[in-house]
């Protein structure tokens, strides 16, 4: 009897642990605004990293200015599109 209870308990624990909550093949629905917010955050992080690496002396000044300008222009485009969609 104890062996049967142990087997049932083990089976229930196994099912509880490995039973999928959600369908792993279904992706969350993202809006364009969600995508733009994520992109903005990545650009800002890249700008912070670029400034840090420039202060550490890893980049020549002209490369730093070129990359910073490129990232700032991309950030401006993303922010303009977010404003057009009504996001902040």
N, C-alpha and C positions, 0 to 999 in steps of 0.2 A: 504494500500500500504506500509506504514511504517512497519507494522508487517511482511509482506512478505520479505521486504528487510532485516530486522533484522534477520529473520529466515535463509535466504540464507547466510548472512554474518556470522552468528553463525556456520552454517554447514561448510562453507569454512574455518573458523578459526579452527574448530575442526579437519577437515581433514588435514590442514596444520600442526597443532601441533602433531598429532598422526600418520601421514603417515610415515611408516618406510623407512629410508634412504637405509639401507642395509638389506640383508637377515640375520637375527640374528642366523640362524641355520648353516650358512657357516662360517667355521673357516679360519683365515688367514693362508696361507701356510708358514710354518716355515721350514727353512733348519736346518740341523744338526749344522751348524756353529752358527745360531741364538740361538739355544737351549744352546750350549756350552757357548756362551757369557753371556746369562742370568745366567747360573749355576756358571760361574766364578764370576759374580757380587755378587751373593748370598753368595758364599764362602768367598769372601773378606769382605763382611758385617758381616758375622758370626765371622771372625777372629777379626775384630775391636771390636765387642761386647764382645767377649771372653776376649780380652786384657783389655777392660774397666772394666768388671766384676772382673777380676783378681786383677786389681789395687784397686778396691773397697773392696777386701778381701772376695769375695763370694765363691772362690774356694780354696781348698787345692792345694799346689804346684804340687803334683804328678798328680792330676786330670787335672789341667791346662795344664801341659806338654803333657799329653796323648791326650787331646782334640786338642791342638794346632798342635801336630804332625799329627794327623788324618786329620785335615782340610788342613794342608800344603801338605800332600801326595795327597789328593783329588784334590787340586788346581794344583799340578804338573801334574797329569794325564789329567786333563781338558786342561791345557795349551799345553801339548804334543799333544793331539788329535787335538786341534785347529791349531797348527803348521803344523801337517800332512795334514790338510784340506786347508791350505793356509791362515788362518786367523791370526789376531794378538791379 
